[in-house]
Amino acid sequence: MAFSTRNFGGHLGRFCRKESGAISILNIYFTITLAIFGGIAIDIGNLMVARNQLQVAADVAAHAAMQSRRTLDADASKAKALEYARANVDPNLFGNVLQIGDIQFGTYDRSTKTFLVDNTSTEAVFVATNRLAANANPVSSFLLQLVGYASFDVRTSAVFVNSRYPCMGDGFFANGRVDMQSNNDFLNGFCIHSNSRVEFNNNNFFEHDDGVTVSMPSPSDLVIPGSGFSQNPGLQQSLHYGTYPMDVDALVVEIRDGITDPSSDHYRSFVTNSTVLNVSLSSGGGGGNGGGGNGNGNGNGNGGGNNGGGNNGGGSSGGGCSSFGMSCLTPGRIHEVSCSGNTLNVAGETYEDVVVITDCDLTFGNGTRLINATFITESTDDRSIKSPQGLQIGEDDSCAAGGDAQLVTFGGMKTAAKMQLYGGQIVAVGDVNFAAQGNGFSGASVIAGGEIDGTSNSVLGACPNVGEHFETPAPPRMAG
């Protein structure tokens, strides 16, 4: 049919006045709007994924750098951080998100939350991970590129710091319960921590304004009588909370291995020769801290005796002894002692400038004193170290430098009465049970993988000059 312009105006007017099909137009608007918001959501989600990916890479790299910095120099530690970052974010897919210049060692001030660069420092590390247009690896957009935003720069960072376990220098640390009973004075920054719970009875005093600390995982892990705070002045102000799991088994193995290694932090300063001397207990053995020995067990070094034919004490063999005492040992040396049976009876005398390693249980005689001495037993018995009374670990020198001593066991320890620790330390995989005399703890350290069952009627305080306590660093942690 031929088109007529005569009716065109009427048709157009009727078409404009008709409302049928208007919802289709509205749906088009809704669809476009939903597509825009959906596209924005996709782009934002993509940015969040990229940011989280970068944050994980920064955290992992910072942790690796801080962990390796304990044994490596700054450049090697930075290389280790790069290795871990690239293992988490594939550079073939995302480019290099971490450059060597984005890793800096230094110090971190928690109060101001500021990082000061010092690449000679081992205290903290700052790591920045990036996806930047300048590095040719920005995060691409999807819909937003239609309105001019083709890509985005994303930056993240992490700060990790070296940390140490609480109560390592002066105090008690246990993965299990710590029970310190009653009538004790805790002074001069003394510290108690349990990863399980802490128990007190009444009439203990805590010098909280001088840094005394009592910590456990949560407030419910403190066990005291109903009137406990009023009967334990200073306790409430001394409380701190946190969990710091320690592998005490690994620490004891580390000590045992490091005690003979001059490059180890656990090597003792008084040792003058790292060659280990072997000492055996026998009824006719001679030797000891001198030469060949005359077989009479006194180790007087006469040599070549025909009564017992003792071993040469000057080489890798320390000779034999009929009973164990300081005469069997050489000052400045490390000794491995074997015994007939399962127990090494240690005579009640002074042992100074010696390291003793044995797989026997240790029973210390009354009045034994350890000064600049370390005794290690590989026995796993829960009473692998015993003392009836009067065991003194460390020199009573009013906190002067030096004179420290240590007992280390793969098992547990129990002393009956009057143990004294003057700059002394006990490290046990199992439980430690002791009683001390009134002023017998000064600069003392007790580390137990199990429980610490303590004492009453004692004064326990810190020392500023404690020098050779065994420690192990805690895992690096994220700065707060």
C-alpha positions in Angstrom: 0.0 0.0 0.0 1.3 3.4 -0.9 2.5 5.6 2.0 0.4 8.7 2.7 1.9 11.7 4.3 -1.6 12.9 5.0 -2.2 10.6 7.9 1.4 10.6 9.2 0.9 13.2 11.8 -2.0 11.4 13.3 -0.2 8.1 13.4 2.8 9.6 15.1 0.6 11.3 17.7 -1.2 8.1 18.6 2.1 6.2 18.9 3.5 8.8 21.3 0.4 8.6 23.5 0.3 4.8 23.7 1.7 3.4 27.1 1.8 -0.3 26.2 5.5 -1.7 26.2 6.8 1.1 28.6 8.0 -1.6 31.1 10.4 -2.9 28.4 12.1 0.5 28.3 12.3 0.5 32.1 13.8 -3.0 32.1 16.5 -1.7 29.8 17.4 1.0 32.3 17.4 -1.6 35.2 19.6 -4.0 33.2 22.1 -1.3 32.4 22.2 -0.2 36.0 22.6 -3.7 37.3 25.4 -4.3 34.8 27.2 -1.2 35.9 27.0 -2.2 39.6 27.8 -5.8 38.9 30.8 -4.7 36.9 31.9 -2.4 39.8 31.5 -5.3 42.3 33.6 -7.6 40.1 36.3 -4.9 39.8 36.3 -4.2 43.5 36.3 -8.0 44.3 39.2 -8.4 41.9 41.1 -5.6 43.7 40.4 -7.1 47.1 41.7 -10.5 45.9 44.9 -8.9 44.6 45.4 -6.9 47.8 45.0 -10.0 50.0 47.4 -11.9 47.7 49.9 -9.1 48.1 49.4 -9.0 51.9 50.0 -12.7 52.2 53.2 -12.3 50.2 54.4 -9.4 52.3 53.7 -11.3 55.6 55.4 -14.5 54.4 58.4 -12.6 53.1 58.8 -10.5 56.2 58.6 -13.6 58.4 61.2 -15.4 56.3 63.5 -12.3 56.4 63.3 -12.0 60.1 63.7 -15.7 60.7 66.8 -16.0 58.5 68.3 -12.7 59.8 69.1 -14.6 63.0 71.8 -16.5 61.2 72.4 -14.7 57.9 73.5 -11.2 56.9 71.1 -8.6 55.6 71.6 -9.3 51.9 71.1 -13.1 52.3 68.0 -12.5 54.4 66.5 -10.2 51.8 67.2 -12.9 49.1 65.3 -15.4 51.3 62.4 -13.0 51.5 62.3 -12.7 47.7 62.3 -16.4 47.4 59.3 -16.8 49.6 57.4 -14.0 48.0 57.9 -15.4 44.6 56.8 -18.8 45.8 53.5 -17.3 46.9 52.9 -14.9 44.0 54.0 -16.3 40.6 56.0 -13.7 38.8 55.1 -15.3 35.5 51.5 -14.4 36.2 51.7 -11.3 38.3 55.1 -9.8 37.7 57.6 -9.1 40.4 55.5 -7.9 43.4 58.6 -7.5 45.6 61.8 -5.8 44.8 65.0 -6.0 46.8 64.7 -2.3 47.6 61.3 -2.9 49.2 62.9 -4.9 52.0 64.5 -2.9 54.9 65.8 -4.0 58.2 65.6 -1.6 61.2 63.9 -0.9 64.5 60.2 -0.6 65.3 58.8 1.7 68.0 55.5 0.1 69.1 54.4 3.3 71.0 54.6 5.5 67.9 54.2 2.7 65.3 57.2 4.0 63.4 59.9 2.1 61.6 63.5 3.4 61.5 65.6 1.9 58.7 69.0 0.4 59.8 70.1 -2.6 57.7 72.6 -3.6 60.4 69.8 -4.3 62.8 68.3 -7.7 63.5 65.3 -6.4 65.4 62.7 -5.7 62.7 62.0 -5.8 59.0 59.7 -3.8 56.7 58.5 -5.4 53.5 56.4 -3.6 50.8 54.7 -5.6 48.0 53.2 -3.8 45.0 51.4 -4.2 41.7 52.0 -1.0 39.9 51.7 0.5 36.4 55.3 1.7 36.9 56.3 -2.0 37.2 54.2 -3.1 34.3 52.0 -5.3 36.6 49.0 -3.3 37.7 45.7 -4.9 38.6 43.5 -4.7 35.4 39.8 -3.7 35.6 36.9 -5.2 33.8 33.9 -2.9 33.3 35.5 0.2 34.7 37.9 0.3 31.8 34.9 1.4 29.8 34.9 4.7 31.7 38.6 5.3 31.7 39.9 3.1 34.6 41.9 0.4 32.8 44.0 -0.6 35.8 44.8 0.1 39.4 47.9 0.3 41.5 47.8 -1.8 44.7 50.2 -1.6 47.6 50.6 -3.5 50.9 53.2 -3.8 53.6 54.2 -5.8 56.6 56.4 -5.2 59.7 57.7 -8.2 61.6 59.9 -8.0 64.7 62.1 -10.5 66.6 60.6 -11.6 69.9 61.6 -13.5 72.9 59.7 -15.7 75.2 58.6 -14.1 78.5 60.5 -14.8 81.7 63.6 -16.2 80.0 66.1 -14.1 81.9 64.8 -13.9 85.5 61.8 -16.0 86.2 59.8 -19.2 85.7 58.4 -20.3 82.4 56.3 -23.5 82.0 54.1 -24.9 79.4 52.2 -26.6 82.2 51.0 -25.3 85.5 53.1 -23.1 87.8 52.3 -23.4 91.5 54.2 -21.1 93.9 52.3 -21.7 97.1 52.5 -19.1 99.9 54.6 -16.5 101.9 56.8 -15.6 99.0 58.1 -12.1 98.0 58.5 -11.5 94.3 60.8 -8.5 93.7 63.0 -6.6 91.2 61.2 -7.5 88.0 60.9 -11.3 88.7 58.6 -12.9 86.1 56.3 -16.0 86.1 54.6 -17.4 83.0 52.5 -20.5 82.4 50.9 -21.6 79.2 48.4 -23.5 81.3 47.6 -21.9 84.7 49.2 -20.2 87.6 48.3 -21.0 91.2 49.0 -19.2 94.5 47.9 -19.6 98.0 47.9 -16.6 100.4 50.4 -14.1 101.8 52.5 -13.6 98.7 53.8 -10.1 97.9 54.3 -8.8 94.3 56.4 -5.7 93.7 54.4 -4.8 90.6 55.8 -1.2 90.4 59.3 -2.6 89.9 58.3 -4.8 87.0 57.1 -8.1 88.6 55.0 -9.9 86.0 52.6 -12.9 86.4 51.2 -14.1 83.1 48.9 -16.8 81.8 46.6 -17.3 78.8 43.5 -15.8 80.3 42.1 -14.4 83.6 40.4 -17.7 84.2 43.8 -19.5 84.3 44.7 -17.8 87.6 43.9 -20.0 90.6 43.9 -18.3 94.0 41.7 -18.6 97.2 38.5 -16.7 97.4 40.2 -13.8 99.1 43.3 -14.2 97.0 43.9 -10.6 95.7 43.5 -9.1 99.2 45.8 -11.7 100.6 48.3 -11.4 97.8 49.1 -7.6 97.5 50.4 -6.5 94.1 49.2 -9.6 92.3 46.3 -8.1 90.5 48.5 -5.2 89.2 51.1 -7.7 88.0 48.8 -9.8 85.8 49.4 -10.1 82.0 47.7 -12.4 79.5 49.1 -14.3 76.6 50.1 -17.7 75.3 53.7 -18.4 74.2 54.0 -22.1 73.3 57.7 -23.3 73.5 59.1 -26.5 72.2 61.3 -27.2 75.3 62.3 -30.6 73.8 63.8 -28.8 70.9 65.5 -26.3 73.1 67.2 -29.1 75.2 68.3 -30.9 72.0 69.7 -27.5 70.8 71.6 -27.0 74.0 73.0 -30.6 74.0 74.2 -30.1 70.4 75.5 -26.6 70.9 77.4 -27.1 74.1 80.2 -28.7 72.2 80.1 -26.3 69.2 82.3 -23.2 69.6 80.1 -21.3 67.0 76.9 -21.9 69.0 75.4 -19.4 71.4 75.1 -22.3 73.9 78.9 -22.9 74.0 80.2 -21.9 77.5 82.6 -19.0 77.8 84.7 -20.8 80.4 85.5 -23.7 78.1 89.0 -23.5 76.7 89.1 -26.6 74.5 86.1 -28.0 72.7 87.5 -31.6 72.5 85.2 -33.7 74.7 86.9 -35.8 77.4 85.4 -39.2 78.2 85.2 -40.1 81.8 84.1 -43.6 83.0 83.4 -44.8 86.5 85.1 -48.1 87.5 86.4 -49.6 90.6 90.1 -49.4 89.6 90.3 -46.6 87.1 92.6 -43.8 87.5 93.2 -40.7 85.4 91.0 -37.7 85.8 92.2 -34.1 85.5 95.9 -34.9 85.1 97.9 -37.2 83.0 97.8 -41.0 82.8 96.7 -41.7 86.4 98.0 -44.2 88.8 95.0 -46.4 89.0 94.0 -45.3 92.5 91.1 -43.2 91.4 92.6 -39.8 92.6 93.5 -38.6 89.1 96.8 -37.2 90.3 98.5 -37.5 86.9 101.5 -39.6 87.9 101.0 -41.7 84.8 101.8 -45.2 83.9 100.7 -46.7 87.2 100.4 -50.5 87.3 97.6 -50.7 89.8 94.8 -49.7 87.6 96.3 -48.6 84.3 94.1 -45.5 84.1 93.5 -43.8 80.7 95.3 -40.6 79.7 93.4 -37.6 81.0 95.1 -35.1 78.7 93.6 -36.3 75.4 90.1 -37.3 74.3 89.9 -39.7 77.3 89.4 -38.2 80.7 90.2 -41.4 82.5 88.3 -43.4 85.1 87.2 -42.7 88.6 86.0 -45.0 91.4 83.6 -42.3 92.5 82.5 -39.1 90.8 83.8 -35.8 92.0 85.7 -32.7 90.8 88.9 -34.7 90.8 87.5 -36.7 87.8 87.2 -33.5 85.8 89.4 -31.0 84.1 88.6 -27.3 84.5 87.8 -25.5 81.2 86.8 -28.8 79.5 83.7 -30.6 78.4 83.2 -34.2 79.7 81.0 -37.1 78.7 80.6 -39.3 81.8 79.4 -42.9 81.7 78.4 -44.7 84.8 77.8 -48.3 85.8 74.1 -48.5 86.3 71.5 -45.8 85.7 72.6 -43.2 88.3 75.6 -40.9 88.6 76.1 -40.0 92.2 77.7 -36.5 92.3 79.8 -35.9 95.4 78.7 -33.0 97.6 81.5 -30.5 96.7 82.2 -27.5 94.4 82.2 -28.0 90.6 83.7 -25.0 88.8 84.5 -24.3 85.1 83.3 -27.6 83.8 80.7 -29.1 81.5 79.4 -32.6 82.3 77.2 -34.6 79.8 75.8 -38.0 80.8 72.9 -40.3 80.0 72.6 -41.3 83.7 70.3 -39.9 86.3 72.0 -37.3 88.4 71.9 -37.4 92.2 73.7 -34.5 93.9 75.1 -35.0 97.3 74.3 -32.6 100.2 76.0 -29.2 99.8 76.9 -29.5 96.1 77.8 -26.1 94.6 77.9 -25.4 90.8 79.9 -22.3 89.7 80.5 -21.6 86.0 79.3 -25.2 85.5 76.8 -26.9 83.3 75.5 -30.4 83.9 73.3 -32.1 81.2 71.6 -35.4 81.5 70.0 -37.2 78.6 67.9 -39.3 80.9 64.1 -39.0 80.3 63.1 -40.1 83.8 60.7 -37.8 85.6 63.3 -37.6 88.4 66.4 -37.6 86.3 67.9 -34.9 88.6 67.6 -35.3 92.4 69.1 -33.6 95.4 68.2 -34.3 99.0 69.1 -30.8 100.2 71.5 -27.9 99.9 72.0 -27.9 96.1 73.4 -24.5 95.1 73.3 -23.5 91.4 75.4 -20.5 90.7 77.6 -18.4 92.9 76.1 -16.3 95.8 77.8 -13.1 94.7 75.1 -10.4 95.2 74.3 -10.4 91.4 77.9 -9.8 90.3 78.7 -10.8 86.7 79.8 -14.4 86.2 79.5 -17.5 88.3 76.3 -18.7 86.5 75.5 -22.4 86.4 72.9 -24.6 84.6 71.2 -28.0 85.0 69.6 -29.4 81.8 67.6 -32.6 81.5 65.6 -34.5 78.9 63.4 -35.6 81.8 62.3 -34.0 85.1 63.8 -32.7 88.4 63.0 -33.0 92.0 64.8 -31.5 95.0 63.8 -32.1 98.6 64.8 -28.9 100.4 67.0 -25.7 100.4 67.8 -25.4 96.7 69.5 -22.1 95.9 69.8 -20.5 92.5 72.1 -17.5 92.2 72.2 -16.7 88.5 71.4 -20.4 88.2 69.1 -22.1 85.6 67.2 -25.3 85.3 65.9 -26.4 81.9 63.7 -29.6 81.9 61.6 -31.2 79.3 59.4 -32.5 82.1 58.3 -31.2 85.5 60.5 -29.3 88.0 59.7 -29.7 91.6 61.8 -27.8 94.2 61.9 -26.2 97.6 64.1 -23.2 98.3 65.4 -21.6 101.4 64.5 -18.0 102.4 66.7 -16.0 100.1 67.7 -18.7 97.7 66.5 -17.2 94.3 68.4 -14.4 92.7 68.7 -14.1 89.0 67.1 -17.5 88.7 65.7 -19.1 85.6 63.5 -22.2 85.4 62.2 -23.5 82.1 59.9 -26.5 82.1 58.1 -28.3 79.3 55.8 -29.6 82.0 54.9 -28.1 85.4 56.8 -26.0 87.9 55.9 -26.9 91.5 57.5 -24.3 93.6 58.2 -23.2 97.1 57.0 -21.2 100.1 58.7 -18.7 102.4 61.2 -17.4 99.8 62.4 -14.1 98.3 62.7 -14.2 94.5 64.3 -11.4 92.6 65.9 -10.6 89.3 69.6 -9.8 88.6 70.8 -7.3 86.1 74.1 -9.1 85.3 72.9 -12.7 84.5 75.0 -13.6 81.6 74.8 -17.2 80.3 71.3 -18.4 80.7 70.2 -20.7 77.9 67.6 -19.1 75.7 65.9 -19.7 72.4 64.2 -16.9 70.4 60.5 -17.0 69.9 59.1 -17.0 66.3 59.1 -13.6 64.6 55.8 -11.9 65.1 53.8 -9.2 63.3 54.3 -5.8 64.8 51.3 -4.4 66.6 
